Amino acid sequence: MNVARALEGVGIALDSIRSNKVRAGLTILGVAIGVMVVIAMASAITGVNRSITAMLESAGPKTFFVQRFFQGGLNISDGSDELSPWRKNPWITVEDAELVHQLPLVQDVSVSEGTEGPVSYEDISLKGVLIAGFGPSWVLVTGGEIVSGRTFTSAEYAAGAHVAVVNDKLAESLFPRGVDPVGKRIRVFGQPFTIVGVHVEAASLFGGGDQVRMAMPHTTFVKVADYRKGWMDFSVLPVASATSLEAQEEVISALRAKRGLKPMQENNFAVLSQDKILDSFNNITAGFFAVMVALSGVGLMVGGVGVVAIMMISVTERTREIGVRKALGATKREIMFQFLVEAATLTVVGGTIGLALGALIAVAIRSNTTIPASVPLWSVVVSLAASVVTGVLFGLYPAFRAARLDPVEALRFE
């Protein structure tokens, strides 16, 4: 019986939408905007988190990172000592990396430093190419693969050789289609370099796309590159028999001893596990979720006000119908149930439209950026549930008014 009444209420609500397009449209629009915001932002945040996870996994599950300074979340700095706590931390050095590499629980270490600079080949000159100085094992850390040629060797790294590995985008920009870049001579910062390999980056938020990149030995980078000094970091790969946590503790102890830190002094460097990086991004996305809730709440409030307006008009227009139903034995609960179903139907229609629009935005993000945006199931459930709750809450007053109508007075209503 309740199912039949619910279907009747849905039918009446749909008829009301058709006959009062403007009023119903405003109600639907408010709810649709609120739901669209939830779906679009949830999809983008889910894509970012997946991309970050994939990027970290490409470095291996046990790899961790040593940096000069790290503070999770969104930070504001005007360059002053008060808002720039990294100023007190000494630079990470190659000597730090070499010390860590000698530890029993460490299998490999790869230093990293980067900048932008000019790269040219014959008559073709590119500016703003992303140029990185790495250790020999950099591919194990950054992910991706060498699709042609090779990476630079430990001997080339030690000698500071002028060799480079370009990514596929840079190769396409410098050389005609079909030309093998391996063995070609290019100029980087005006210095001659020989290309020894072509690298295809692992798909992630921070790699791939249309960016042109190249890598060279860090020993060469520090001699030829124009870069901001003081921000070298390195990645650490523990031995197979050690856990990441055990290796981190060993690295922290070694660096504290090297820097002469006393037991009560804080570390003047940062050791970052993959979990810590993910937690930091989760803190950032939590802020975006708060904004998302606020924006969607405004949309649902607008839709809710529209529900009150359109349902009050519906009660007035159907006063005689309500009187007839009460005269035939309909209870207050039955009258309220019908009007609440109508109100919820209005907001669910808006929620469904918002869901579709949010999904389209997710598709657009995934198609036009490196963010693998996708609609999470929980956002669909939460959005539709919020739509129903909005309809019920804001439909309570009109439904209560309809249920309290006196049947005699309602039958006299013109």
N, C-alpha and C positions, 0 to 999 in steps of 0.2 A: 504493500500500500504506500509506504514512504517512497519507494522507488518510483511509483507512478506519479506521486505528487512532485517529486524532484524533477522528473522529466517534463511534467506540466509547467513547473516553474522555469525550467530552461527554455522551453518553447515560448513562454510569455516574454522572457527576457530578450530572446532573439527577435521577437516581433517588435518589442519596444525599441531595440536598436535600429530596426528598419524604419520604424515610423518616426523616430526622433533622432535622426542621424547626427545633427549638430551636438545636441546635449550628450548623447551616448559617445560620440566621437571624442569629445573633450575628456570624458571619463576614461575611455580606453587609451587615449594618448598619454595621459599622466601615468597610468600603470605601465604602459608599454615602455615609456622612457625609463622608469625605475628598473624594470626587469632587464631592459637592454643594457643599461650600465652594469648591472651585476654580471650578466653573461659575458659581455665584451671584456671587462676587466679581469674576471676570473679566468677567461680563456687566455688572455695575454700573460697573466701572472703564472698560470700553469705552464705555458710555453717557455717562459723565462726560466722557471725552476727546472724544467726538463733539459733545457739547453745547458744550464750550469752543471747539472748532474752529469750529462753526457761529456761535457768538457773535462770535468774532474775524473770521470771514469777512464777517459782516454789516457790519462797519466798513470793509470794503475791504481787499484784500491788502497794500496799502502803508501803511496807517494805523499809526502808533505812538503811544505814550503817554508823557507826562512827569509824574512824581510826586515827592513830597517824599522818599520812601524806599521801597525795595523790597528784600526779601530772600527768595529762593525757599525752598521747603520749609516744614516745620512749625517755628514759632518759639515760644519760651516767654518771656514778659515779665512781670515783677512790678512794672513801673513805674520801676525803678531805672535810673540812667544806664548801668550795666554791661550790663543786659539790654534796654535800650531805645536802641539806637544812633541811632534816628531823631531823638532829642532834639537832637543837634548840628546837624541840617540845618535851614536857614531855611525858612520857609513858601514854597510856590509862590504867586506873586501874579498878579493880572490884568496887571500891567506886564510880567511874564515872558512871558505869552501874547501880549501885543501886540507885544513885541519879536520873538518867534518868527514872528508873522504877517507881519511886514515882510521876512522873509528871502527871497531870490530863489528858493530851491528849495521854498518852502512855499506851497501853494495855499490852505489853510484851517486854522483852529484853532478848537476848541470847548472852552470851559472847563466844568468839572463840579464840583458840590458838592451834598451831600445830607443829609437828616435825616428825621425822622418828625414829624408834627404833626396838628392837628385840621383837618378840612374839614367844612363844613356847607352845607346848602341848605334854606331854610325850616325845617321841623320836624325834618329829618333831620340828625343830627350823627355824624360818624365820627372816631374817634381812631386814632392810629398809622398814618395814611396816609403812604406813602413819597413824599416831596416832593424834587424835584431842581431845582437851578438850573443851566441850560445856556446855551451860546451858541446863536446862531440856526441853526447847521448841525448841531444835535444829532442829528437823525434820520439823517443820513448816517453817524453814528458808532455809534449804539445799534442801528440796524436797525429793522425793522418798517415800518409805513406809517401815514400819516394817512388814515383812512377817511371822515372827515367834517370839513368846515371846513378849517383850515390850521394851520400852526405860527406862532409869533410871528415878526415881521419884524425886520430889522436896526434899523429906526427905533424899533420898540417896545423892542428890547433896549437901544438907546442911551438912550432916554427913561426906562427903568425902569418901563415900563407894567405895570399890574396885569391882565395877561392870563395865561391858563393853558391848557395842553393836558392833558386827562385821558385815562387809558387806558380801554378798554372796560369793565373790571371796576368802576372807580370810577363810570363813567357809569351802569352797571346798579344800583349801590348807592344812588346819589343820586336817580335819576329813574325815574318809572314807565315800564313797557315802552311803546315807541312814541313817547316824548317825545324830541325832538332836543335834546341838551345844548348845542349851539352857540348862543351868544348869551345863555345863562342866567348869572345872577349868583350866585356862591357866595362863601363866606367862608373864608379860609385864614389861620390865626393871628389870627382876628378881623378881618382886613382884607378888603374887597370885591374880588373878582376876576371878570373876564368870561371865560367859556370860549370859546376861538376854534377849538378842534379836538379831535377824538377820535383817539387813537392805539392801534393794535393792535401789541403787542410781538412781536418775532421770537421764535420758540420757542427757548428755551435753558434751561440749568440755572439761570440767575440772573434769568430774566424769565418773563413769562406766568403760568400757574397762576391762583390765586385772589387774588393780591396786588393791592391797590388803589394806583395810582400817579398822580402828576401831575407836570408839568414847567412851569416858569416861567422868564422871563429871569433869568440869574444876577445882573444888576444889581438886579433887584427882590428876589431871594432874600436877598441880603446885608442888605437893609434890613428885611425883615419876618420872616424865619425865626429860630427859636430853634435854633441848631445849634452843633456843636463846630467851632471855628475852627482853621485850620492844616492842613486836609487837602484843599484844593482841588487838582485835577489838570487836565490838559487833553490832548486828543488832537490829533494833527497829521496832516494829509493832504498829502503831497508833490505837487508839480506833476507832470504827466504825463511830462515829459521827464527827470525825476530818479528814481533808485532810492530805495527806503526807506533804505538804508544811507547814501547820499550826503546825504540830507536830515537823517538823524540826526546825522551828523558836523557838519553846519552848525549844527544846533540846539545840540549840545553845546559847540561853540566859542563861540557867541554867549552862552550862559548862563554859561560859565566866565569869559568876559571881563566880563560884567555883574557877576558876584559877586567879581571880583578874585582868582581862584584862580591860584596860581603853577603852573608846569609840573609840578612833582613832587607837588602836592597832588591828592588824590582828589576826584572830583565830590561835591558836597554836594546832589545831586539824582539822580533815577533816570530814565533814558530806556529805555523798554521796547518792544522789538519783539515782534511776535506770536510769533516763534520762541522768544524768551526766556521769555515767559509759558507757552508750551506746555512748554518744558523744565522750568520750575518745577513745573508740575502733574505732569509725568512723574516728577520726583524724589519727589513726594508719593506717587504711585501705586506707585512702586517699593517704598516702605515697606509699603504695603498688600499688595503681592505677597509680600513676605517673611513677613508675618503669615499670609497665605493658605497659603504653602508649609508653614509650621510647623503650622498647624491641620490641613491635609489630611494631613500626614505622620503626625500622631498617629492620625487615623482609619485610615490605611492600615496602621500598626503594629498597631492593635487587630485589624484584619481579618487581618493576617498571622499573628498569634498564633493566631487562630481557625483559619486554614488548617492550621497545624502540628497543632493539637489534633484537628481533624476528620479529617485525612489519616492521622494515626497510628492513630486508632481504625479507620479504613477498612483500613489495612494489617493490623491485628490480626484484624479480622473476616473478611478475605479471604486469610488465610495459606494455607489449603488450596488455594484457587483459584490463588494464585501458584505453589504447589508443582506443581500439575497443569500449568500453562502452561510452567513451566521443564522439567518432565519431557517435555513434548511438543516441546521445542526452542526456547522463547522465550529470547532473550538478555537480558542485564542492561540493555542500551540500550533494548530494546523495553519492558521492565517500567518503567523510569524514565520513558520517553516517555509511557506511558499515565497514570502517576500525576501527572506534571507537567501534562498536558492537563486532568486532573480538577481539580487545584488552580487552574489558570488559569481554568477555566470558572466555578468558585465566585466568584472575585474579579471576573471580567467581568460576571457577573450583578449583583453589588453595584455595579460601576461603571455599568452601564446604568441601574439604579434611581436612583443618585445623579445621573446625567446628566438623567434625567427630572425629578427633584425640583428640581435647579438651574435647569432651563429654566422650570419653573413659577414659581420665585421671580423669575426675570428678567421673566416676563410680569406678575407682580404689581407689580414695581417700575415697569415701563413704564406700567402702567394707573393707578397711584395716585400717581405723582410726575411731575415734569417731566424726569426722567432717561430718555433713550431707550435703556434697557438692551437688549442683544441678545447672544446666545450666539456668541462668536467661534469660528471653525472650529478654530483652533489649540488652544483649551481642550478641545474634544471629543477631538481626537487625543491630546493629552497625557494627559487623564484616563483614556481607555481603555488607552493604552499603559502608564500607571502601574499600572493594575489588573492587566494581564497580567504585568508585571514583578514586582509584589508576589506574585501567585500562584506564579510560577516560583521566585522566590527563597526564599519561605517553604515551598514544596513540595519543595525539593531534599532536605532531610533525610529526610522520610518516603519520598520516592521512592528515595533511596539505601538506606534500610533495607529497603524492599521488594525492590530489585534484588539485595541481598546475602544474602537468605534462602537457606539451604541447602534444595534441593528435597526431600531425604529427610526432614529435620526438619519442613519445612513440610507434607508429606503426612501426618505423624504427629500434627500439631497438632489438638487437639479444641476 
